[in-house]
């Protein structure tokens, strides 16, 4: 089958990207599990990332696994995503700017039996990536200074297997069974001395979804959904490598504990004639994370997403421009990090298009992302673009 030939081309770069995890340049990604990766993949990125109440014949929805039952029953789907972004960070001590990009996710999905759908894939969960210098006076020598270099990279990735079941014509349930794994390296260097802290963790995890979908008439339908993920303990295996004059010694360090936060969310969507309107709310309990620094604390994050799409012509015989889907969305949230007791706000605005191509669709989104804490203790701005390519192959000859 032609789709199988493409899978290798999709899968290998996705694996490489997640192994390197160069997906951020935030100096605060050194704390906790790193910077949580959101909004960098999926065909709904242009709609603010709405997912809980979303379903479509071409939507591989693993954020709410129950949404998989909306897929076209006669097709096998493969999807890969990539992003580019320009980031700026500022605080009272200075500012920085960086440009990053990578392949961000891969997934494969389709119907197995009349009421059973499956998906498998690889996505990032969090990312660590930073580099900065700090110059301080040498103790006992007022006119002498020393420079420390801090850098880190790595993060966590998620391999998942999704199962979704259509219990009735209107009601679906689903579950993601995931394997979370990854490592980070945090280095502090001074002159010819370098201290590298290496951390590795892995564990299994599951999250769940529910959707109720109803067709009201020929031109209107609605979907409501809910998602839940429990709190999961992660044991971080630590070691320290000390390099002095090109000689390296490694020693073990006491293992530490972090957690995947508990979360839940609700959402819904209304499809009426040529438009779809969606709204999501979620709560992530990041307060269970530890930063290891008294100045930085994690707090629970509330998030509200709103999205809209417009499809001028639902017929494949229409002109190309009428078969393009136009999308826009807003994501409002409270930051999950508190610095020196200061909180703030975070938002993202996005817009994009879904373009039909041979054997698939390309979804492109442009976004502006901003996080600001009070008293200018921390600020972040990002301009970026995400692209998802969904490849489809008719599979009717083998369907049961």
C-alpha positions as CSV (number, residue, x, y, z in Angstrom):
1,X,0.0,0.0,0.0
2,X,1.2,3.5,-0.8
3,X,0.6,4.8,2.7
4,X,3.0,2.3,4.2
5,X,5.8,3.7,2.0
6,X,5.2,7.2,3.4
7,X,5.2,6.0,7.0
8,X,8.9,5.5,7.2
9,X,9.5,9.0,5.8
10,X,7.2,10.4,8.5
11,X,8.3,8.3,11.4
12,X,12.1,8.5,11.2
13,X,12.4,12.3,11.4
14,X,9.7,12.4,14.2
15,X,11.8,10.0,16.3
16,X,14.9,12.0,15.7
17,X,13.2,15.2,16.7
18,X,11.9,13.8,19.9
19,X,15.2,12.2,20.8
20,X,16.9,15.6,20.5
21,X,14.0,17.6,22.0
22,X,15.4,20.9,20.8
23,X,12.0,22.6,21.1
24,X,12.5,25.6,23.4
25,X,15.1,28.1,24.5
26,X,13.5,29.1,27.8
27,X,15.9,29.6,30.7
28,X,13.1,28.5,33.1
29,X,12.9,25.1,31.3
30,X,15.6,24.0,33.8
31,X,13.0,23.6,36.5
32,X,10.6,20.7,37.2
33,X,10.1,18.5,34.1
34,X,11.0,21.3,31.7
35,X,8.7,23.5,29.6
36,X,5.4,21.7,28.9
37,X,4.9,21.4,25.1
38,X,1.5,22.5,23.9
39,X,0.1,23.9,20.6
40,X,3.0,22.7,18.4
41,X,1.2,19.8,16.6
42,X,-2.2,18.7,15.4
43,X,-4.6,19.9,12.7
44,X,-6.5,22.1,15.3
45,X,-3.5,24.2,16.3
46,X,-5.1,27.1,14.3
47,X,-8.3,26.9,16.4
48,X,-6.5,27.5,19.7
49,X,-5.9,23.8,20.2
50,X,-9.5,22.9,21.0
51,X,-9.9,19.1,21.2
52,X,-12.3,17.9,24.0
53,X,-15.5,18.3,22.0
54,X,-14.0,18.0,18.5
55,X,-14.5,15.1,16.0
56,X,-14.2,15.0,12.3
57,X,-13.7,12.4,9.5
58,X,-10.0,13.7,9.1
59,X,-9.2,14.6,12.7
60,X,-6.8,12.3,14.6
61,X,-7.9,13.5,18.1
62,X,-5.8,11.8,20.7
63,X,-6.2,14.7,23.2
64,X,-9.7,13.3,23.8
65,X,-9.2,9.7,22.6
66,X,-13.0,9.2,22.3
67,X,-12.9,11.6,19.3
68,X,-11.2,9.0,17.2
69,X,-14.6,7.4,16.5
70,X,-15.4,10.4,14.2
71,X,-12.7,9.3,11.7
72,X,-13.7,8.1,8.2
73,X,-14.3,4.4,8.5
74,X,-12.9,3.6,5.1
75,X,-9.5,5.2,5.5
76,X,-6.1,4.7,7.2
77,X,-4.5,8.0,8.3
78,X,-0.9,9.0,9.0
79,X,0.0,12.5,10.3
80,X,3.2,14.3,11.0
81,X,3.7,17.9,12.3
82,X,6.6,20.4,12.4
83,X,7.0,23.9,13.7
84,X,9.2,27.0,13.5
85,X,9.2,29.8,16.2
86,X,11.0,32.9,17.2
87,X,11.1,33.4,21.0
88,X,12.1,36.4,23.2
89,X,12.6,36.3,27.0
90,X,13.1,39.1,29.3
91,X,13.5,39.7,33.1
92,X,15.0,42.3,35.4
93,X,18.4,40.7,34.9
94,X,18.4,40.8,31.1
95,X,16.9,39.5,27.9
96,X,17.5,36.8,25.2
97,X,16.2,35.8,21.8
98,X,16.3,32.5,20.0
99,X,14.9,30.8,16.9
100,X,13.9,27.1,17.1
101,X,12.2,24.5,14.9
102,X,11.7,20.8,14.6
103,X,9.5,17.9,13.6
104,X,7.2,17.7,16.6
105,X,4.8,14.7,16.3
106,X,3.8,11.6,14.4
107,X,0.6,9.5,14.5
108,X,-1.2,6.7,12.7
109,X,-4.9,6.0,13.1
110,X,-7.8,4.1,11.6
111,X,-10.8,1.8,12.3
112,X,-10.0,-1.8,13.4
113,X,-13.6,-3.2,13.8
114,X,-17.0,-1.5,13.2
115,X,-17.0,0.0,16.7
116,X,-13.3,-0.1,17.5
117,X,-10.7,2.6,16.5
118,X,-7.0,2.8,17.2
119,X,-4.1,5.2,17.0
120,X,-0.4,5.1,17.8
121,X,2.1,7.8,17.8
122,X,5.0,9.8,19.3
123,X,4.7,13.3,20.7
124,X,6.8,15.5,23.0
125,X,5.6,16.0,26.6
126,X,8.2,18.6,27.8
127,X,11.4,20.1,26.6
128,X,14.6,21.6,28.2
129,X,16.7,24.0,26.2
130,X,18.7,27.0,27.4
131,X,22.1,28.7,27.4
132,X,23.1,31.8,29.4
133,X,26.0,33.3,31.3
134,X,26.3,34.9,34.7
135,X,29.2,37.1,35.8
136,X,29.7,37.6,39.6
137,X,32.5,39.2,41.7
138,X,35.2,36.8,43.1
139,X,34.8,36.5,46.9
140,X,37.7,38.3,48.6
141,X,38.8,40.1,45.4
142,X,36.4,43.1,44.8
143,X,38.0,43.9,41.4
144,X,38.0,40.3,40.1
145,X,35.1,38.5,38.5
146,X,34.3,35.0,37.3
147,X,31.8,33.8,34.6
148,X,29.6,30.8,34.9
149,X,28.0,29.2,31.8
150,X,24.6,27.4,32.3
151,X,23.2,25.2,29.6
152,X,20.7,22.3,29.4
153,X,18.9,20.2,26.8
154,X,16.6,17.2,26.7
155,X,13.1,16.6,27.8
156,X,10.4,14.0,28.0
157,X,8.7,12.2,25.0
158,X,5.5,10.2,24.9
159,X,4.8,7.0,22.9
160,X,1.1,6.2,23.0
161,X,-1.5,3.6,21.9
162,X,-5.0,4.9,21.7
163,X,-8.2,2.8,21.8
164,X,-11.6,4.3,21.2
165,X,-15.0,2.5,21.3
166,X,-18.3,3.6,20.0
167,X,-20.7,2.3,22.7
168,X,-23.8,3.6,21.0
169,X,-24.6,5.7,17.9
170,X,-24.0,8.8,20.0
171,X,-21.7,7.9,22.9
172,X,-18.0,7.1,22.6
173,X,-15.2,6.4,25.1
174,X,-11.4,6.2,24.7
175,X,-8.1,5.7,26.5
176,X,-4.5,6.6,25.8
177,X,-2.0,4.2,27.2
178,X,1.4,5.9,27.1
179,X,5.0,5.3,27.9
180,X,6.7,8.5,29.1
181,X,10.5,8.6,28.9
182,X,13.4,10.9,28.5
183,X,16.6,12.4,29.9
184,X,18.0,15.8,30.5
185,X,21.5,17.2,31.0
186,X,22.0,20.4,33.0
187,X,25.6,21.8,32.9
188,X,27.3,24.5,34.9
189,X,30.8,25.5,33.7
190,X,33.5,27.8,35.2
191,X,36.9,28.1,33.6
192,X,38.2,24.5,33.1
193,X,35.7,22.9,35.5
194,X,32.3,21.6,34.4
195,X,29.6,19.9,36.4
196,X,26.9,18.1,34.5
197,X,23.7,16.8,36.2
198,X,22.2,13.9,34.2
199,X,18.6,12.8,34.8
200,X,16.6,9.9,33.3
201,X,13.0,8.8,33.9
202,X,10.4,6.5,32.5
203,X,7.0,5.2,33.4
204,X,3.6,4.2,32.0
205,X,0.6,6.4,32.1
206,X,-3.0,6.5,31.0
207,X,-5.6,9.1,30.4
208,X,-9.3,8.9,29.4
209,X,-11.9,10.6,27.3
210,X,-15.7,10.6,26.7
211,X,-17.7,12.2,23.9
212,X,-21.5,12.5,23.2
213,X,-22.3,13.4,19.6
214,X,-25.7,14.1,18.1
215,X,-26.9,15.1,14.7
216,X,-29.7,17.7,15.1
217,X,-30.7,18.0,11.5
218,X,-29.1,18.1,8.1
219,X,-27.2,21.3,8.8
220,X,-26.4,21.1,12.5
221,X,-24.8,18.8,15.0
222,X,-23.2,19.1,18.4
223,X,-20.6,17.3,20.5
224,X,-19.8,17.5,24.2
225,X,-16.8,15.7,25.8
226,X,-14.7,15.3,28.9
227,X,-11.1,14.2,29.6
228,X,-9.2,13.0,32.7
229,X,-5.6,12.1,33.5
230,X,-4.5,11.0,37.0
231,X,-1.4,12.1,39.0
232,X,1.5,9.8,38.2
233,X,4.8,9.5,40.1
234,X,8.1,9.8,38.2
235,X,11.4,8.6,39.7
236,X,14.3,10.6,38.3
237,X,17.6,8.6,38.2
238,X,20.4,11.2,38.8
239,X,24.1,11.2,38.2
240,X,26.8,13.9,38.3
241,X,29.7,14.1,35.9
242,X,32.6,16.4,36.9
243,X,35.1,17.3,34.3
244,X,38.4,19.0,35.3
245,X,41.2,19.6,32.8
246,X,39.6,17.1,30.4
247,X,39.4,14.4,33.1
248,X,35.9,13.2,33.8
249,X,34.6,11.5,36.9
250,X,31.0,10.3,37.4
251,X,29.2,9.7,40.6
252,X,25.7,8.7,41.5
253,X,23.3,11.1,43.1
254,X,20.2,10.5,45.2
255,X,17.2,9.8,43.1
256,X,14.5,12.5,43.1
257,X,10.7,12.4,42.5
258,X,8.5,14.5,40.2
259,X,4.9,13.9,39.0
260,X,2.8,14.0,35.9
261,X,0.0,16.3,37.1
262,X,-3.6,15.3,37.5
263,X,-5.9,17.1,35.0
264,X,-9.5,17.2,33.8
265,X,-11.3,19.1,31.2
266,X,-14.7,19.6,29.5
267,X,-15.6,21.0,26.2
268,X,-18.0,21.1,23.3
269,X,-18.5,22.1,19.7
270,X,-21.4,23.0,17.4
271,X,-21.3,22.4,13.7
272,X,-23.8,24.6,11.9
273,X,-23.9,24.8,8.1
274,X,-20.4,25.8,7.0
275,X,-19.0,26.7,10.4
276,X,-17.8,24.9,13.5
277,X,-17.5,26.6,16.9
278,X,-15.7,25.0,19.9
279,X,-15.0,25.8,23.5
280,X,-12.7,23.9,26.0
281,X,-11.9,24.4,29.7
282,X,-9.2,22.4,31.6
283,X,-7.4,22.4,34.9
284,X,-3.9,21.0,35.3
285,X,-2.6,20.6,38.8
286,X,1.0,21.5,38.3
287,X,1.4,22.4,42.0
288,X,2.6,18.8,42.6
289,X,5.9,19.6,40.8
290,X,9.0,20.7,42.6
291,X,11.4,23.2,41.1
292,X,14.4,22.7,43.5
293,X,14.7,26.5,43.8
294,X,12.9,28.5,46.5
295,X,12.4,31.4,44.1
296,X,10.4,29.3,41.6
297,X,7.2,27.5,42.5
298,X,4.6,25.7,40.4
299,X,0.9,26.4,40.6
300,X,-2.3,24.9,39.2
301,X,-3.2,26.3,35.7
302,X,-6.7,27.1,34.4
303,X,-7.0,27.1,30.6
304,X,-9.8,28.3,28.3
305,X,-9.7,27.6,24.6
306,X,-12.0,28.9,21.9
307,X,-11.9,28.1,18.2
308,X,-13.8,28.6,15.0
309,X,-13.5,27.1,11.5
310,X,-15.3,28.0,8.2
311,X,-15.6,25.6,5.3
312,X,-17.1,27.4,2.2
313,X,-17.9,24.3,0.2
314,X,-18.4,20.7,1.5
315,X,-18.2,19.1,-1.9
316,X,-15.0,17.7,-3.4
317,X,-16.3,18.9,-6.9
318,X,-16.1,22.5,-5.9
319,X,-13.2,24.8,-6.8
320,X,-10.0,24.5,-4.9
321,X,-10.4,27.8,-3.0
322,X,-13.9,26.8,-1.8
323,X,-12.5,23.5,-0.4
324,X,-10.0,25.3,1.9
325,X,-11.0,25.4,5.6
326,X,-10.3,28.7,7.4
327,X,-9.6,28.6,11.1
328,X,-8.9,30.9,14.1
329,X,-8.7,30.5,17.9
330,X,-7.7,31.9,21.3
331,X,-6.0,30.1,24.2
332,X,-6.2,31.9,27.6
333,X,-4.5,30.5,30.7
334,X,-2.9,31.2,34.0
335,X,0.9,30.4,34.0
336,X,1.9,27.2,35.8
337,X,5.1,28.9,37.1
338,X,5.4,31.5,39.9
339,X,8.7,33.4,40.2
340,X,9.5,35.4,43.4
341,X,5.9,35.2,44.4
342,X,4.7,36.8,41.2
343,X,1.9,35.4,39.0
344,X,0.5,36.8,35.7
345,X,-1.3,35.8,32.5
346,X,-0.7,33.8,29.4
347,X,-2.5,33.8,26.0
348,X,-2.1,32.6,22.5
349,X,-3.9,33.8,19.3
350,X,-3.8,31.7,16.2
351,X,-5.2,31.6,12.6
352,X,-4.6,29.3,9.7
353,X,-6.0,27.2,6.9
354,X,-6.6,23.5,6.0
355,X,-5.5,22.9,2.4
356,X,-6.6,19.8,0.4
357,X,-3.7,18.1,-1.4
358,X,-3.3,14.8,-3.2
359,X,-4.1,11.9,-0.8
360,X,-4.3,14.2,2.1
361,X,-4.5,17.6,3.7
362,X,-2.1,20.2,5.0
363,X,-3.1,22.3,8.0
364,X,-1.0,25.4,8.6
365,X,-1.3,27.7,11.6
366,X,0.4,31.1,12.5
367,X,0.4,32.1,16.2
368,X,1.5,34.7,18.7
369,X,2.1,33.5,22.2
370,X,2.7,35.7,25.3
371,X,3.3,35.1,29.0
372,X,3.8,38.0,31.4
373,X,4.4,37.8,35.2
374,X,3.9,40.9,37.4
375,X,6.6,43.4,38.2
376,X,8.4,42.3,35.0
377,X,10.1,39.3,36.8
378,X,9.6,37.3,33.6
379,X,8.1,37.8,30.2
380,X,8.0,35.7,27.0
381,X,6.8,36.4,23.5
382,X,6.8,33.9,20.6
383,X,5.8,34.1,16.9
384,X,5.6,30.8,15.2
385,X,4.1,28.6,12.5
386,X,3.0,24.9,12.8
387,X,2.3,22.6,9.8
388,X,0.6,19.2,10.0
389,X,0.3,16.9,7.0
390,X,-2.4,14.2,7.2
391,X,-2.0,11.4,4.6
392,X,-5.0,9.2,3.9
393,X,-5.3,5.8,2.1
394,X,-8.5,4.1,1.2
395,X,-8.7,0.8,3.1
396,X,-12.1,-0.5,2.3
397,X,-11.0,-3.8,0.8
398,X,-9.7,-5.0,4.1
399,X,-12.4,-3.5,6.4
400,X,-14.5,-6.0,8.4
